[in-house]
Structures are given as C-alpha cells and as structure tokens.
Amino acid sequence: MIDEKGEQLGIMETTQARQLAEERGADLVEVSPEADPPVCRMMDYGKYKYKQKKKQQQGQKKTRQAQIKELRVRPKTDTHDISVKMKKAREFLAMGDRVIINMLFRGREMALKPRGDELLRKLAAELEDVAKMEREPTSQGRRMHIVLAPKHHT
C-alpha cells in the first residue's frame, strides 16, 4: 500500500488498510488490481478526480480546430479596401485558418473575369510569405474563388 505522499507502507490486510485510510481522512483506491497482492493507494479521491478533469480541460483548451474563413471582394474594389482585407487574411492565416477569397461579379462585371483572375493571383502572391495557394482561381457562375492555406514554419 502507498500513502498520500507516495511512501510505501508495505503489505497489509484490506481491513487494516481501510482503517488506516479512515484515520487519515483519505480514500483507499485500488491502483493495480492485476498485481499479486493488489496495490492500493491512500488519497483524496475527489481531489484526484478534480485534478484529472482540470488537466483534461487544459489539454482541450490548447487545441484549436482550424476553420475556413471567407473574404469577399469585387473586381472594382478599391486598393485601400483590398489592403484592409489582406491584413485580415494575414491574421486568419497566422491563427492557422484557411482563407477563401471570393470574387463576386454582378451584371456587366462578368466581362471583367480576366481582371478578377489576375487580381486573385496578385492577392495570393502578396500573401505568399504566410500562405500557400491550395487551389488555383476557379470560376463557378458569377463567383471566382481561390483557397489559401497557412505555411507552417518549423
């Protein structure tokens, strides 16, 4: 049997171990039932369970699921507005999220598709230091999009 401080108390009868644990205000917990004789430990079981739960929560807190963030631009979006969106894209990529940049075409803007493709490639090149192009610019109806994934520096 092992006490709260980790010191071995030696082999003893179960009733004697229970009595000793009760005197010390601790619980008797079976650590390895397969051992011959079974190994028990005196501890505050409620405190032990609390610490285990806290440790598990800490582990979950550190893990973060990567998300897909979307930025929308138009072919005639002003350069300052695009620079603001690029700053936001850098933040998303720094957090480990993937970024989809959507180019929306309305009405006669459909004639500007080559310009939209060029602009998306330019934006990808601008973010090249923090992101890699996961998918080339693709067009679907009135939308054109590009997918950027964060580069992980090791």
N, C-alpha and C positions, 0 to 999 in steps of 0.2 A: 504494500500500500504506500501511496505517496501523499504527503500533506500539501497544504496550500502554497508553501514556499518552494515546493519541488524536492523536498528532502524525503528520502526513503525511510519508511518506518518499519519495514520488514514484513514478514508473513504473519498474518493473524486471522483469527476466526471472523466470519462475517458479522456476527452479533457484537463482537468486541470492536470491530471497525465502525459499525453503526453507532455504537455507544460513544466512542471517541469523537466521531464527527458531530454527534449531537451536543456533546460537551463543548466543543469548539464553535458551535453555531454554524456549521458548514454542512454541505450535502455530500453524500457518498456517491460518486459517479464511476461506473464501470468503464474503463478506458479500452482494454482489450480482452473481450470475453473468450477468445480462442486460446489465450495463453494458459498454461497449467502451472500454478493456480492462476485464476483470472486476476488481472491487475485493476485496482480501483484507485481513485484519487479523491481527496477531500478538497472541495471547492464550493464557492458560492455559485450555484448553477444559473441562477437568474442573471448574475453579473456576467457570467461567461457567455450566455445567450445574447445579452445586450451588446457585448463587445463584438461578437461574431456578426450581428446584424449591422452594427456601425461599420465594420470592416468591409462588409459586402456593399453597403451604400457608398462608401468611399470609392470602391472599385468601379461601381456603376457611374459615379459622378465624373470620373476621369474619362470614361469612354463617351464619345460623341459620334452619332451617326452623321455621315456626310450627306448633305442634301443637294438638290439641284435647284439653283437659283436662276431666275429668268430676268433678263433686261430687254426692254423693248425700245427700238429706235425706228426712225423713218428715214427714207433716203434724203429728205431735206432738213433733217435735224441739225441744228446749229452746232458749231465746233465746241463752244463752251459747254453746251448741254451734253455732248458726247464725252467731253473730258470729265464731267461730273459722274457720268455713268461708268466710265473706265476706272475712276477712283473707287467706286462702289464695287466694281468687279474685282479689283485688286484685294479689297477687304474680304470678299467672299472666298476668293482663291486662297488667301492667307489662312482662313479658317478651315481650309480643306474641302470646301464645297465645289461642286462642278457648276459651271456657268453656261447657260444657253443665251445667246444673243439673238433675239428675234427681230427681223426687219419686216415691217408691215408696209404693204403697198396698197394705196387706195386710188380708185378711179384711174386717171391718166398716168399715175405714178408707175403703172405696170410697164410703161415704156422705159423706165429707169432701172430695170433689173440688172443690167451690166454694171451700172454705177453702185447698186446695192451690194453686188458680189464683191466689187473692188473695195468698198467701204468695210465690209465684214472681214475681208482678208487683211486690210490695213489695221483694224482693231485687234485682230489676232496677233499680228506682228508687233503691235505696241505692247501687248501683254506677254510677249514671248519669254521675257525674263522670269515670270512667275507661273506661266501656264503653257501647256502644250495643246495643240489642236487635236481634239479627239475625233471630230468628224468635220469633213470639208463643208463649205457652204452648200446647203441643199435647198431646193425650192419646192414648195408644196402650195399650189394655188397662189394666193395673194401673200404668202409668207415665205421668207427665206431665213434660214437659221444656221448657226454654227455652234458647236459644242466645244467648250474649253475645259480641260481638267488641270488641277494644280500639279506643278512639278514638285516633287518631294526631294529636298536637299538632304543628303546623308553624309 
